[in-house]
Amino acid sequence: MKTNACRLLDSLSIAYETREYTVDPEDLSGETVARKINLPAEQVYKTLLCRVDGSENVFAVLSVADALDFKKLARAAGGRHAELVPIKEVQPLTGYIRGGVTVFGAKKAFPAYVEETIELHPLISVSAGMRGMQLLLAPADYLRASQATLADLIRTHAGETA
C-alpha cells in the first residue's frame, strides 16, 4: 500500500522500506512499535505536533526512547513556551490520526525540528502516515525530505546521561 508519505519519498527518488505490523489500539506506544518492527527504540522516531507560544504549530521528531524537552523545542523554534497540540486538533491540522502522524504529506507543511542525534543511526523508522505501517530510511534522506531543522530536543535529568 502506498501512503501520501510513500508518494512524497518516491517523488524525491528517496529509497525507503516499509514495515507493517498489527496495531493494538490499546497500546500505541513507540516502544511497542519498535518491538513489532524489530528495531531498537532509539531508531524509531515519533512525530509530535506541538504549539509554540500559543500560536505556531511545529513538528517535533525524536526517538520513542526519549522524552521531549518543551523548553528546548521552544528555543529551537524561536519561542518561549511549547506544548503538545490537543489530540482532538491533530487530525484536522495534519490529516493524520494519533499513531500515524508524520511530517511527510501532512495537510500543512509545519516547520519540523528533529532531535540532532538522528544522524548517529544508519537507519531510522518513522510513521508512514497510518497506524500499522512504518517507513525505514537513512537519516540524511529523512532530513532532506522533511526539510527539518536539527536541534537538541531531549529532556535530561540530573544524573542521567543523554
N, CA, C and O atoms as a GROMACS GRO file, in nm:
protein
  648
    1MET      N    1   0.084  -0.119   0.000
    1MET     CA    2   0.000   0.000   0.000
    1MET      C    3   0.088   0.125   0.000
    1MET      O    4   0.187   0.133   0.073
    2LYS      N    5   0.052   0.222  -0.082
    2LYS     CA    6   0.126   0.348  -0.089
    2LYS      C    7   0.048   0.456  -0.015
    2LYS      O    8  -0.069   0.483  -0.045
    3THR      N    9   0.114   0.518   0.080
    3THR     CA   10   0.055   0.630   0.152
    3THR      C   11   0.106   0.760   0.090
    3THR      O   12   0.194   0.758   0.004
    4ASN      N   13   0.050   0.872   0.133
    4ASN     CA   14   0.100   1.002   0.085
    4ASN      C   15   0.248   1.019   0.118
    4ASN      O   16   0.323   1.077   0.040
    5ALA      N   17   0.289   0.968   0.233
    5ALA     CA   18   0.430   0.976   0.272
    5ALA      C   19   0.517   0.898   0.173
    5ALA      O   20   0.622   0.946   0.132
    6CYS      N   21   0.473   0.779   0.135
    6CYS     CA   22   0.546   0.698   0.037
    6CYS      C   23   0.555   0.772  -0.096
    6CYS      O   24   0.661   0.777  -0.159
    7ARG      N   25   0.443   0.829  -0.139
    7ARG     CA   26   0.440   0.900  -0.268
    7ARG      C   27   0.535   1.021  -0.265
    7ARG      O   28   0.601   1.050  -0.365
    8LEU      N   29   0.542   1.090  -0.152
    8LEU     CA   30   0.634   1.204  -0.142
    8LEU      C   31   0.778   1.156  -0.156
    8LEU      O   32   0.856   1.215  -0.231
    9LEU      N   33   0.815   1.049  -0.085
    9LEU     CA   34   0.951   0.997  -0.095
    9LEU      C   35   0.980   0.948  -0.237
    9LEU      O   36   1.090   0.970  -0.288
   10ASP      N   37   0.883   0.883  -0.300
   10ASP     CA   38   0.901   0.839  -0.439
   10ASP      C   39   0.929   0.959  -0.530
   10ASP      O   40   1.016   0.952  -0.617
   11SER      N   41   0.855   1.068  -0.510
   11SER     CA   42   0.871   1.187  -0.595
   11SER      C   43   1.010   1.249  -0.579
   11SER      O   44   1.058   1.318  -0.670
   12LEU      N   45   1.073   1.225  -0.466
   12LEU     CA   46   1.208   1.278  -0.439
   12LEU      C   47   1.317   1.175  -0.469
   12LEU      O   48   1.435   1.200  -0.444
   13SER      N   49   1.276   1.059  -0.522
   13SER     CA   50   1.369   0.948  -0.552
   13SER      C   51   1.447   0.906  -0.428
   13SER      O   52   1.567   0.878  -0.435
   14ILE      N   53   1.379   0.901  -0.315
   14ILE     CA   54   1.442   0.859  -0.189
   14ILE      C   55   1.408   0.714  -0.163
   14ILE      O   56   1.291   0.674  -0.166
   15ALA      N   57   1.511   0.634  -0.139
   15ALA     CA   58   1.494   0.492  -0.110
   15ALA      C   59   1.441   0.472   0.031
   15ALA      O   60   1.485   0.538   0.125
   16TYR      N   61   1.345   0.382   0.045
   16TYR     CA   62   1.289   0.350   0.176
   16TYR      C   63   1.234   0.209   0.172
   16TYR      O   64   1.218   0.149   0.065
   17GLU      N   65   1.207   0.158   0.290
   17GLU     CA   66   1.144   0.027   0.304
   17GLU      C   67   1.022   0.049   0.393
   17GLU      O   68   1.023   0.136   0.480
   18THR      N   69   0.917  -0.029   0.371
   18THR     CA   70   0.802  -0.021   0.462
   18THR      C   71   0.799  -0.148   0.546
   18THR      O   72   0.836  -0.256   0.500
   19ARG      N   73   0.754  -0.132   0.668
   19ARG     CA   74   0.730  -0.247   0.756
   19ARG      C   75   0.591  -0.231   0.815
   19ARG      O   76   0.559  -0.128   0.876
   20GLU      N   77   0.511  -0.332   0.796
   20GLU     CA   78   0.376  -0.330   0.851
   20GLU      C   79   0.371  -0.414   0.978
   20GLU      O   80   0.450  -0.508   0.995
   21TYR      N   81   0.280  -0.380   1.066
   21TYR     CA   82   0.264  -0.452   1.192
   21TYR      C   83   0.119  -0.446   1.234
   21TYR      O   84   0.044  -0.359   1.189
   22THR      N   85   0.080  -0.537   1.321
   22THR     CA   86  -0.056  -0.541   1.372
   22THR      C   87  -0.071  -0.435   1.480
   22THR      O   88   0.010  -0.427   1.572
   23VAL      N   89  -0.175  -0.355   1.469
   23VAL     CA   90  -0.199  -0.244   1.562
   23VAL      C   91  -0.291  -0.290   1.675
   23VAL      O   92  -0.394  -0.352   1.653
   24ASP      N   93  -0.249  -0.257   1.796
   24ASP     CA   94  -0.334  -0.275   1.914
   24ASP      C   95  -0.378  -0.134   1.955
   24ASP      O   96  -0.297  -0.059   2.009
   25PRO      N   97  -0.506  -0.097   1.931
   25PRO     CA   98  -0.550   0.039   1.963
   25PRO      C   99  -0.534   0.075   2.110
   25PRO      O  100  -0.534   0.193   2.146
   26GLU      N  101  -0.519  -0.026   2.197
   26GLU     CA  102  -0.499  -0.001   2.340
   26GLU      C  103  -0.352   0.025   2.373
   26GLU      O  104  -0.322   0.069   2.484
   27ASP      N  105  -0.261  -0.002   2.278
   27ASP     CA  106  -0.118   0.019   2.303
   27ASP      C  107  -0.054   0.076   2.177
   27ASP      O  108  -0.007   0.002   2.090
   28LEU      N  109  -0.052   0.208   2.170
   28LEU     CA  110   0.008   0.276   2.054
   28LEU      C  111   0.150   0.326   2.086
   28LEU      O  112   0.203   0.412   2.015
   29SER      N  113   0.210   0.273   2.192
   29SER     CA  114   0.341   0.323   2.234
   29SER      C  115   0.448   0.295   2.129
   29SER      O  116   0.445   0.194   2.058
   30GLY      N  117   0.543   0.387   2.123
   30GLY     CA  118   0.654   0.372   2.030
   30GLY      C  119   0.740   0.251   2.060
   30GLY      O  120   0.794   0.189   1.969
   31GLU      N  121   0.752   0.218   2.188
   31GLU     CA  122   0.831   0.101   2.225
   31GLU      C  123   0.768  -0.026   2.169
   31GLU      O  124   0.838  -0.117   2.126
   32THR      N  125   0.636  -0.032   2.170
   32THR     CA  126   0.565  -0.147   2.114
   32THR      C  127   0.587  -0.154   1.963
   32THR      O  128   0.611  -0.262   1.908
   33VAL      N  129   0.579  -0.040   1.897
   33VAL     CA  130   0.603  -0.036   1.752
   33VAL      C  131   0.744  -0.085   1.724
   33VAL      O  132   0.765  -0.166   1.634
   34ALA      N  133   0.843  -0.037   1.799
   34ALA     CA  134   0.982  -0.078   1.779
   34ALA      C  135   0.996  -0.229   1.790
   34ALA      O  136   1.062  -0.292   1.707
   35ARG      N  137   0.934  -0.286   1.891
   35ARG     CA  138   0.941  -0.431   1.911
   35ARG      C  139   0.877  -0.504   1.792
   35ARG      O  140   0.930  -0.604   1.743
   36LYS      N  141   0.764  -0.454   1.747
   36LYS     CA  142   0.690  -0.521   1.638
   36LYS      C  143   0.764  -0.513   1.504
   36LYS      O  144   0.749  -0.603   1.422
   37ILE      N  145   0.842  -0.408   1.482
   37ILE     CA  146   0.916  -0.398   1.355
   37ILE      C  147   1.062  -0.438   1.371
   37ILE      O  148   1.142  -0.425   1.279
   38ASN      N  149   1.095  -0.488   1.491
   38ASN     CA  150   1.229  -0.543   1.518
   38ASN      C  151   1.341  -0.441   1.499
   38ASN      O  152   1.441  -0.468   1.433
   39LEU      N  153   1.322  -0.324   1.559
   39LEU     CA  154   1.427  -0.222   1.560
   39LEU      C  155   1.444  -0.171   1.703
   39LEU      O  156   1.347  -0.171   1.779
   40PRO      N  157   1.564  -0.128   1.740
   40PRO     CA  158   1.582  -0.067   1.872
   40PRO      C  159   1.498   0.060   1.883
   40PRO      O  160   1.483   0.134   1.785
   41ALA      N  161   1.444   0.087   2.001
   41ALA     CA  162   1.360   0.206   2.022
   41ALA      C  163   1.434   0.334   1.984
   41ALA      O  164   1.372   0.431   1.942
   42GLU      N  165   1.567   0.336   1.999
   42GLU     CA  166   1.646   0.455   1.966
   42GLU      C  167   1.640   0.489   1.817
   42GLU      O  168   1.670   0.602   1.779
   43GLN      N  169   1.602   0.392   1.732
   43GLN     CA  170   1.597   0.414   1.588
   43GLN      C  171   1.454   0.435   1.536
   43GLN      O  172   1.433   0.457   1.417
   44VAL      N  173   1.357   0.428   1.625
   44VAL     CA  174   1.217   0.450   1.588
   44VAL      C  175   1.179   0.589   1.637
   44VAL      O  176   1.189   0.620   1.755
   45TYR      N  177   1.135   0.673   1.543
   45TYR     CA  178   1.108   0.812   1.574
   45TYR      C  179   0.960   0.844   1.574
   45TYR      O  180   0.884   0.798   1.488
   46LYS      N  181   0.919   0.924   1.674
   46LYS     CA  182   0.781   0.970   1.685
   46LYS      C  183   0.774   1.113   1.635
   46LYS      O  184   0.871   1.188   1.642
   47THR      N  185   0.659   1.149   1.583
   47THR     CA  186   0.635   1.285   1.533
   47THR      C  187   0.524   1.346   1.617
   47THR      O  188   0.410   1.299   1.613
   48LEU      N  189   0.557   1.449   1.691
   48LEU     CA  190   0.461   1.516   1.780
   48LEU      C  191   0.426   1.653   1.725
   48LEU      O  192   0.514   1.730   1.687
   49LEU      N  193   0.297   1.683   1.720
   49LEU     CA  194   0.254   1.816   1.680
   49LEU      C  195   0.248   1.903   1.805
   49LEU      O  196   0.176   1.872   1.900
   50CYS      N  197   0.324   2.010   1.804
   50CYS     CA  198   0.334   2.098   1.920
   50CYS      C  199   0.297   2.240   1.879
   50CYS      O  200   0.294   2.275   1.761
   51ARG      N  201   0.270   2.321   1.981
   51ARG     CA  202   0.237   2.462   1.959
   51ARG      C  203   0.336   2.546   2.038
   51ARG      O  204   0.356   2.525   2.157
   52VAL      N  205   0.397   2.641   1.968
   52VAL     CA  206   0.495   2.730   2.029
   52VAL      C  207   0.429   2.867   2.053
   52VAL      O  208   0.368   2.925   1.963
   53ASP      N  209   0.444   2.916   2.174
   53ASP     CA  210   0.391   3.047   2.215
   53ASP      C  211   0.242   3.063   2.183
   53ASP      O  212   0.195   3.172   2.151
   54GLY      N  213   0.170   2.951   2.193
   54GLY     CA  214   0.025   2.955   2.179
   54GLY      C  215  -0.030   2.971   2.039
   54GLY      O  216  -0.151   2.972   2.020
   55SER      N  217   0.059   2.985   1.938
   55SER     CA  218   0.006   3.010   1.805
   55SER      C  219   0.074   2.936   1.691
   55SER      O  220   0.007   2.900   1.594
   56GLU      N  221   0.204   2.910   1.699
   56GLU     CA  222   0.274   2.846   1.587
   56GLU      C  223   0.280   2.695   1.605
   56GLU      O  224   0.335   2.646   1.704
   57ASN      N  225   0.225   2.622   1.510
   57ASN     CA  226   0.231   2.476   1.513
   57ASN      C  227   0.361   2.430   1.450
   57ASN      O  228   0.401   2.478   1.344
   58VAL      N  229   0.427   2.334   1.516
   58VAL     CA  230   0.552   2.277   1.466
   58VAL      C  231   0.552   2.127   1.495
   58VAL      O  232   0.482   2.080   1.585
   59PHE      N  233   0.630   2.054   1.418
   59PHE     CA  234   0.651   1.913   1.445
   59PHE      C  235   0.780   1.897   1.525
   59PHE      O  236   0.880   1.962   1.496
   60ALA      N  237   0.776   1.812   1.626
   60ALA     CA  238   0.896   1.772   1.700
   60ALA      C  239   0.915   1.623   1.671
   60ALA      O  240   0.823   1.544   1.692
   61VAL      N  241   1.033   1.586   1.625
   61VAL     CA  242   1.060   1.448   1.586
   61VAL      C  243   1.178   1.398   1.668
   61VAL      O  244   1.288   1.453   1.662
   62LEU      N  245   1.153   1.292   1.746
   62LEU     CA  246   1.258   1.236   1.831
   62LEU      C  247   1.232   1.089   1.854
   62LEU      O  248   1.123   1.038   1.828
   63SER      N  249   1.334   1.022   1.901
   63SER     CA  250   1.326   0.878   1.925
   63SER      C  251   1.217   0.846   2.027
   63SER      O  252   1.193   0.923   2.120
   64VAL      N  253   1.151   0.732   2.007
   64VAL     CA  254   1.048   0.691   2.102
   64VAL      C  255   1.109   0.658   2.238
   64VAL      O  256   1.037   0.649   2.338
   65ALA      N  257   1.239   0.640   2.243
   65ALA     CA  258   1.307   0.611   2.370
   65ALA      C  259   1.330   0.737   2.452
   65ALA      O  260   1.368   0.729   2.569
   66ASP      N  261   1.308   0.853   2.392
   66ASP     CA  262   1.337   0.980   2.458
   66ASP      C  263   1.210   1.060   2.488
   66ASP      O  264   1.105   1.036   2.430
   67ALA      N  265   1.224   1.154   2.580
   67ALA     CA  266   1.114   1.246   2.615
   67ALA      C  267   1.148   1.384   2.561
   67ALA      O  268   1.263   1.427   2.566
   68LEU      N  269   1.047   1.452   2.510
   68LEU     CA  270   1.065   1.586   2.455
   68LEU      C  271   1.082   1.689   2.566
   68LEU      O  272   1.006   1.690   2.664
   69ASP      N  273   1.182   1.775   2.550
   69ASP     CA  274   1.201   1.889   2.638
   69ASP      C  275   1.134   2.008   2.570
   69ASP      O  276   1.186   2.061   2.472
   70PHE      N  277   1.019   2.049   2.622
   70PHE     CA  278   0.940   2.154   2.558
   70PHE      C  279   1.013   2.289   2.555
   70PHE      O  280   0.996   2.366   2.461
   71LYS      N  281   1.094   2.317   2.658
   71LYS     CA  282   1.170   2.442   2.658
   71LYS      C  283   1.273   2.444   2.546
   71LYS      O  284   1.293   2.546   2.480
   72LYS      N  285   1.339   2.330   2.525
   72LYS     CA  286   1.438   2.322   2.417
   72LYS      C  287   1.370   2.337   2.281
   72LYS      O  288   1.424   2.402   2.192
   73LEU      N  289   1.253   2.276   2.265
   73LEU     CA  290   1.179   2.290   2.138
   73LEU      C  291   1.142   2.437   2.117
   73LEU      O  292   1.160   2.490   2.008
   74ALA      N  293   1.090   2.501   2.220
   74ALA     CA  294   1.050   2.642   2.208
   74ALA      C  295   1.170   2.728   2.166
   74ALA      O  296   1.158   2.812   2.077
   75ARG      N  297   1.284   2.706   2.230
   75ARG     CA  298   1.404   2.783   2.195
   75ARG      C  299   1.444   2.758   2.049
   75ARG      O  300   1.476   2.852   1.976
   76ALA      N  301   1.440   2.631   2.006
   76ALA     CA  302   1.478   2.597   1.869
   76ALA      C  303   1.386   2.667   1.768
   76ALA      O  304   1.430   2.705   1.660
   77ALA      N  305   1.259   2.683   1.806
   77ALA     CA  306   1.161   2.746   1.718
   77ALA      C  307   1.155   2.898   1.735
   77ALA      O  308   1.072   2.964   1.673
   78GLY      N  309   1.243   2.951   1.819
   78GLY     CA  310   1.247   3.096   1.840
   78GLY      C  311   1.138   3.148   1.932
   78GLY      O  312   1.101   3.265   1.926
   79GLY      N  313   1.088   3.059   2.018
   79GLY     CA  314   0.982   3.099   2.111
   79GLY      C  315   1.023   3.082   2.256
   79GLY      O  316   1.138   3.054   2.288
   80ARG      N  317   0.924   3.100   2.342
   80ARG     CA  318   0.950   3.090   2.486
   80ARG      C  319   0.882   2.971   2.551
   80ARG      O  320   0.927   2.924   2.655
   81HIS      N  321   0.774   2.921   2.490
   81HIS     CA  322   0.694   2.816   2.553
   81HIS      C  323   0.643   2.722   2.443
   81HIS      O  324   0.605   2.766   2.335
   82ALA      N  325   0.642   2.592   2.472
   82ALA     CA  326   0.587   2.494   2.378
   82ALA      C  327   0.504   2.393   2.455
   82ALA      O  328   0.530   2.366   2.572
   83GLU      N  329   0.404   2.339   2.388
   83GLU     CA  330   0.318   2.236   2.447
   83GLU      C  331   0.264   2.148   2.335
   83GLU      O  332   0.268   2.186   2.218
   84LEU      N  333   0.215   2.031   2.372
   84LEU     CA  334   0.152   1.944   2.273
   84LEU      C  335   0.020   2.006   2.227
   84LEU      O  336  -0.052   2.066   2.306
   85VAL      N  337  -0.009   1.991   2.100
   85VAL     CA  338  -0.140   2.031   2.048
   85VAL      C  339  -0.240   1.929   2.101
   85VAL      O  340  -0.212   1.809   2.099
   86PRO      N  341  -0.356   1.972   2.148
   86PRO     CA  342  -0.456   1.876   2.196
   86PRO      C  343  -0.487   1.770   2.090
   86PRO      O  344  -0.500   1.801   1.972
   87ILE      N  345  -0.500   1.644   2.134
   87ILE     CA  346  -0.517   1.532   2.042
   87ILE      C  347  -0.634   1.552   1.947
   87ILE      O  348  -0.628   1.508   1.832
   88LYS      N  349  -0.741   1.616   1.992
   88LYS     CA  350  -0.858   1.636   1.905
   88LYS      C  351  -0.829   1.731   1.789
   88LYS      O  352  -0.904   1.733   1.691
   89GLU      N  353  -0.722   1.809   1.798
   89GLU     CA  354  -0.685   1.902   1.692
   89GLU      C  355  -0.584   1.843   1.593
   89GLU      O  356  -0.564   1.898   1.485
   90VAL      N  357  -0.521   1.731   1.629
   90VAL     CA  358  -0.412   1.677   1.547
   90VAL      C  359  -0.461   1.635   1.408
   90VAL      O  360  -0.402   1.676   1.308
   91GLN      N  361  -0.567   1.555   1.400
   91GLN     CA  362  -0.613   1.510   1.269
   91GLN      C  363  -0.662   1.625   1.180
   91GLN      O  364  -0.625   1.629   1.063
   92PRO      N  365  -0.742   1.719   1.232
   92PRO     CA  366  -0.783   1.830   1.146
   92PRO      C  367  -0.664   1.913   1.094
   92PRO      O  368  -0.670   1.965   0.982
   93LEU      N  369  -0.558   1.924   1.173
   93LEU     CA  370  -0.442   2.004   1.133
   93LEU      C  371  -0.345   1.929   1.040
   93LEU      O  372  -0.286   1.988   0.951
   94THR      N  373  -0.330   1.798   1.063
   94THR     CA  374  -0.229   1.722   0.988
   94THR      C  375  -0.288   1.626   0.885
   94THR      O  376  -0.223   1.593   0.786
   95GLY      N  377  -0.411   1.582   0.908
   95GLY     CA  378  -0.469   1.479   0.824
   95GLY      C  379  -0.439   1.339   0.875
   95GLY      O  380  -0.481   1.240   0.816
   96TYR      N  381  -0.366   1.331   0.987
   96TYR     CA  382  -0.325   1.203   1.042
   96TYR      C  383  -0.382   1.181   1.182
   96TYR      O  384  -0.402   1.276   1.258
   97ILE      N  385  -0.407   1.053   1.215
   97ILE     CA  386  -0.454   1.019   1.348
   97ILE      C  387  -0.336   0.984   1.439
   97ILE      O  388  -0.228   0.952   1.391
   98ARG      N  389  -0.359   0.991   1.569
   98ARG     CA  390  -0.255   0.955   1.667
   98ARG      C  391  -0.203   0.816   1.635
   98ARG      O  392  -0.281   0.723   1.612
   99GLY      N  393  -0.072   0.802   1.633
   99GLY     CA  394  -0.010   0.674   1.599
   99GLY      C  395   0.022   0.665   1.450
   99GLY      O  396   0.083   0.568   1.406
  100GLY      N  397  -0.018   0.766   1.374
  100GLY     CA  398   0.009   0.767   1.231
  100GLY      C  399   0.059   0.901   1.181
  100GLY      O  400   0.064   0.924   1.060
  101VAL      N  401   0.096   0.990   1.273
  101VAL     CA  402   0.140   1.125   1.235
  101VAL      C  403   0.281   1.119   1.176
  101VAL      O  404   0.370   1.056   1.232
  102THR      N  405   0.298   1.187   1.064
  102THR     CA  406   0.429   1.201   1.001
  102THR      C  407   0.440   1.341   0.941
  102THR      O  408   0.340   1.404   0.909
  103VAL      N  409   0.562   1.387   0.926
  103VAL     CA  410   0.588   1.516   0.862
  103VAL      C  411   0.551   1.507   0.714
  103VAL      O  412   0.502   1.604   0.655
  104PHE      N  413   0.575   1.390   0.654
  104PHE     CA  414   0.556   1.372   0.511
  104PHE      C  415   0.408   1.371   0.471
  104PHE      O  416   0.330   1.290   0.521
  105GLY      N  417   0.372   1.461   0.381
  105GLY     CA  418   0.237   1.461   0.328
  105GLY      C  419   0.131   1.515   0.421
  105GLY      O  420   0.012   1.494   0.398
  106ALA      N  421   0.171   1.583   0.526
  106ALA     CA  422   0.072   1.641   0.618
  106ALA      C  423  -0.007   1.749   0.544
  106ALA      O  424   0.040   1.804   0.444
  107LYS      N  425  -0.127   1.777   0.593
  107LYS     CA  426  -0.214   1.877   0.529
  107LYS      C  427  -0.143   2.010   0.511
  107LYS      O  428  -0.162   2.080   0.412
  108LYS      N  429  -0.062   2.045   0.610
  108LYS     CA  430   0.013   2.170   0.604
  108LYS      C  431   0.158   2.139   0.642
  108LYS      O  432   0.185   2.059   0.732
  109ALA      N  433   0.249   2.204   0.573
  109ALA     CA  434   0.392   2.180   0.598
  109ALA      C  435   0.439   2.267   0.716
  109ALA      O  436   0.502   2.371   0.697
  110PHE      N  437   0.407   2.222   0.836
  110PHE     CA  438   0.454   2.294   0.954
  110PHE      C  439   0.605   2.277   0.966
  110PHE      O  440   0.660   2.176   0.922
  111PRO      N  441   0.674   2.376   1.024
  111PRO     CA  442   0.818   2.359   1.046
  111PRO      C  443   0.842   2.234   1.131
  111PRO      O  444   0.765   2.202   1.222
  112ALA      N  445   0.951   2.164   1.100
  112ALA     CA  446   0.984   2.042   1.173
  112ALA      C  447   1.121   2.058   1.239
  112ALA      O  448   1.215   2.110   1.179
  113TYR      N  449   1.130   2.011   1.364
  113TYR     CA  450   1.254   2.012   1.440
  113TYR      C  451   1.283   1.868   1.478
  113TYR      O  452   1.200   1.801   1.540
  114VAL      N  453   1.402   1.822   1.442
  114VAL     CA  454   1.438   1.682   1.462
  114VAL      C  455   1.553   1.675   1.562
  114VAL      O  456   1.649   1.752   1.554
  115GLU      N  457   1.542   1.581   1.655
  115GLU     CA  458   1.649   1.558   1.752
  115GLU      C  459   1.780   1.535   1.679
  115GLU      O  460   1.790   1.450   1.590
  116GLU      N  461   1.881   1.611   1.718
  116GLU     CA  462   2.010   1.611   1.647
  116GLU      C  463   2.081   1.476   1.647
  116GLU      O  464   2.166   1.453   1.560
  117THR      N  465   2.051   1.388   1.739
  117THR     CA  466   2.118   1.258   1.743
  117THR      C  467   2.067   1.162   1.634
  117THR      O  468   2.117   1.050   1.622
  118ILE      N  469   1.970   1.206   1.555
  118ILE     CA  470   1.919   1.122   1.446
  118ILE      C  471   2.032   1.076   1.354
  118ILE      O  472   2.029   0.966   1.299
  119GLU      N  473   2.132   1.162   1.338
  119GLU     CA  474   2.241   1.132   1.246
  119GLU      C  475   2.335   1.022   1.296
  119GLU      O  476   2.423   0.978   1.222
  120LEU      N  477   2.318   0.979   1.419
  120LEU     CA  478   2.403   0.872   1.474
  120LEU      C  479   2.363   0.734   1.424
  120LEU      O  480   2.438   0.637   1.441
  121HIS      N  481   2.245   0.723   1.364
  121HIS     CA  482   2.192   0.592   1.324
  121HIS      C  483   2.206   0.571   1.174
  121HIS      O  484   2.194   0.665   1.096
  122PRO      N  485   2.233   0.446   1.134
  122PRO     CA  486   2.242   0.416   0.991
  122PRO      C  487   2.104   0.416   0.924
  122PRO      O  488   2.092   0.439   0.804
  123LEU      N  489   2.001   0.390   1.005
  123LEU     CA  490   1.865   0.376   0.955
  123LEU      C  491   1.769   0.417   1.065
  123LEU      O  492   1.791   0.388   1.183
  124ILE      N  493   1.661   0.486   1.027
  124ILE     CA  494   1.557   0.521   1.124
  124ILE      C  495   1.422   0.478   1.071
  124ILE      O  496   1.406   0.446   0.953
  125SER      N  497   1.325   0.477   1.161
  125SER     CA  498   1.189   0.442   1.124
  125SER      C  499   1.097   0.555   1.170
  125SER      O  500   1.109   0.607   1.281
  126VAL      N  501   1.004   0.592   1.081
  126VAL     CA  502   0.901   0.691   1.113
  126VAL      C  503   0.768   0.639   1.061
  126VAL      O  504   0.765   0.549   0.977
  127SER      N  505   0.660   0.695   1.109
  127SER     CA  506   0.529   0.654   1.061
  127SER      C  507   0.516   0.681   0.912
  127SER      O  508   0.566   0.782   0.861
  128ALA      N  509   0.447   0.591   0.844
  128ALA     CA  510   0.420   0.607   0.700
  128ALA      C  511   0.293   0.687   0.677
  128ALA      O  512   0.251   0.704   0.562
  129GLY      N  513   0.231   0.737   0.785
  129GLY     CA  514   0.111   0.816   0.771
  129GLY      C  515  -0.015   0.740   0.806
  129GLY      O  516  -0.126   0.787   0.782
  130MET      N  517   0.003   0.623   0.863
  130MET     CA  518  -0.110   0.544   0.909
  130MET      C  519  -0.062   0.450   1.018
  130MET      O  520   0.055   0.412   1.022
  131ARG      N  521  -0.152   0.412   1.107
  131ARG     CA  522  -0.117   0.314   1.208
  131ARG      C  523  -0.091   0.182   1.138
  131ARG      O  524  -0.162   0.144   1.045
  132GLY      N  525   0.012   0.112   1.183
  132GLY     CA  526   0.040  -0.020   1.128
  132GLY      C  527   0.141  -0.022   1.015
  132GLY      O  528   0.167  -0.128   0.959
  133MET      N  529   0.197   0.092   0.980
  133MET     CA  530   0.300   0.095   0.876
  133MET      C  531   0.407   0.197   0.910
  133MET      O  532   0.377   0.312   0.944
  134GLN      N  533   0.531   0.153   0.902
  134GLN     CA  534   0.646   0.239   0.928
  134GLN      C  535   0.731   0.249   0.802
  134GLN      O  536   0.734   0.158   0.720
  135LEU      N  537   0.800   0.361   0.788
  135LEU     CA  538   0.897   0.382   0.680
  135LEU      C  539   1.036   0.371   0.740
  135LEU      O  540   1.063   0.431   0.844
  136LEU      N  541   1.124   0.296   0.676
  136LEU     CA  542   1.263   0.288   0.718
  136LEU      C  543   1.347   0.355   0.611
  136LEU      O  544   1.337   0.323   0.492
  137LEU      N  545   1.430   0.450   0.655
  137LEU     CA  546   1.513   0.523   0.561
  137LEU      C  547   1.635   0.579   0.632
  137LEU      O  548   1.644   0.579   0.754
  138ALA      N  549   1.730   0.627   0.552
  138ALA     CA  550   1.852   0.687   0.607
  138ALA      C  551   1.818   0.823   0.668
  138ALA      O  552   1.736   0.896   0.613
  139PRO      N  553   1.880   0.856   0.782
  139PRO     CA  554   1.854   0.987   0.844
  139PRO      C  555   1.876   1.105   0.748
  139PRO      O  556   1.797   1.200   0.749
  140ALA      N  557   1.981   1.100   0.667
  140ALA     CA  558   2.007   1.211   0.574
  140ALA      C  559   1.892   1.227   0.476
  140ALA      O  560   1.856   1.340   0.440
  141ASP      N  561   1.834   1.116   0.433
  141ASP     CA  562   1.720   1.123   0.341
  141ASP      C  563   1.596   1.177   0.412
  141ASP      O  564   1.519   1.254   0.354
  142TYR      N  565   1.578   1.138   0.538
  142TYR     CA  566   1.466   1.192   0.616
  142TYR      C  567   1.479   1.343   0.627
  142TYR      O  568   1.382   1.417   0.606
  143LEU      N  569   1.598   1.388   0.660
  143LEU     CA  570   1.621   1.532   0.677
  143LEU      C  571   1.599   1.608   0.547
  143LEU      O  572   1.543   1.718   0.547
  144ARG      N  573   1.644   1.551   0.437
  144ARG     CA  574   1.625   1.616   0.307
  144ARG      C  575   1.477   1.625   0.271
  144ARG      O  576   1.429   1.730   0.229
  145ALA      N  577   1.404   1.515   0.288
  145ALA     CA  578   1.263   1.511   0.251
  145ALA      C  579   1.176   1.598   0.343
  145ALA      O  580   1.079   1.658   0.298
  146SER      N  581   1.211   1.603   0.471
  146SER     CA  582   1.130   1.677   0.568
  146SER      C  583   1.167   1.825   0.576
  146SER      O  584   1.090   1.905   0.628
  147GLN      N  585   1.284   1.860   0.524
  147GLN     CA  586   1.337   1.996   0.535
  147GLN      C  587   1.338   2.042   0.681
  147GLN      O  588   1.312   2.158   0.712
  148ALA      N  589   1.370   1.946   0.768
  148ALA     CA  590   1.368   1.972   0.912
  148ALA      C  591   1.496   2.041   0.958
  148ALA      O  592   1.599   2.038   0.891
  149THR      N  593   1.486   2.102   1.074
  149THR     CA  594   1.598   2.166   1.140
  149THR      C  595   1.645   2.074   1.252
  149THR      O  596   1.564   2.027   1.332
  150LEU      N  597   1.774   2.050   1.260
  150LEU     CA  598   1.829   1.970   1.369
  150LEU      C  599   1.834   2.054   1.496
  150LEU      O  600   1.869   2.172   1.491
  151ALA      N  601   1.799   1.994   1.609
  151ALA     CA  602   1.802   2.065   1.737
  151ALA      C  603   1.815   1.965   1.851
  151ALA      O  604   1.780   1.848   1.836
  152ASP      N  605   1.864   2.012   1.963
  152ASP     CA  606   1.868   1.932   2.086
  152ASP      C  607   1.727   1.939   2.145
  152ASP      O  608   1.684   2.045   2.190
  153LEU      N  609   1.656   1.827   2.145
  153LEU     CA  610   1.517   1.825   2.192
  153LEU      C  611   1.492   1.734   2.311
  153LEU      O  612   1.382   1.731   2.364
  154ILE      N  613   1.595   1.660   2.354
  154ILE     CA  614   1.575   1.557   2.456
  154ILE      C  615   1.579   1.614   2.597
  154ILE      O  616   1.666   1.694   2.631
  155ARG      N  617   1.481   1.571   2.677
  155ARG     CA  618   1.477   1.608   2.818
  155ARG      C  619   1.575   1.520   2.894
  155ARG      O  620   1.571   1.397   2.882
  156THR      N  621   1.660   1.582   2.971
  156THR     CA  622   1.754   1.507   3.056
  156THR      C  623   1.735   1.551   3.201
  156THR      O  624   1.690   1.662   3.228
  157HIS      N  625   1.769   1.462   3.292
  157HIS     CA  626   1.756   1.491   3.435
  157HIS      C  627   1.895   1.482   3.498
  157HIS      O  628   1.983   1.415   3.445
  158ALA      N  629   1.914   1.549   3.607
  158ALA     CA  630   2.042   1.544   3.678
  158ALA      C  631   2.078   1.399   3.706
  158ALA      O  632   1.996   1.320   3.754
  159GLY      N  633   2.202   1.365   3.676
  159GLY     CA  634   2.248   1.230   3.700
  159GLY      C  635   2.216   1.132   3.589
  159GLY      O  636   2.258   1.016   3.593
  160GLU      N  637   2.141   1.177   3.490
  160GLU     CA  638   2.104   1.091   3.377
  160GLU      C  639   2.189   1.128   3.258
  160GLU      O  640   2.215   1.246   3.234
  161THR      N  641   2.233   1.031   3.183
  161THR     CA  642   2.311   1.061   3.064
  161THR      C  643   2.219   1.061   2.943
  161THR      O  644   2.126   0.981   2.933
  162ALA      N  645   2.247   1.152   2.854
  162ALA     CA  646   2.162   1.165   2.733
  162ALA      C  647   2.215   1.078   2.622
  162ALA      O  648   2.157   1.076   2.513
   0.00000   0.00000   0.00000
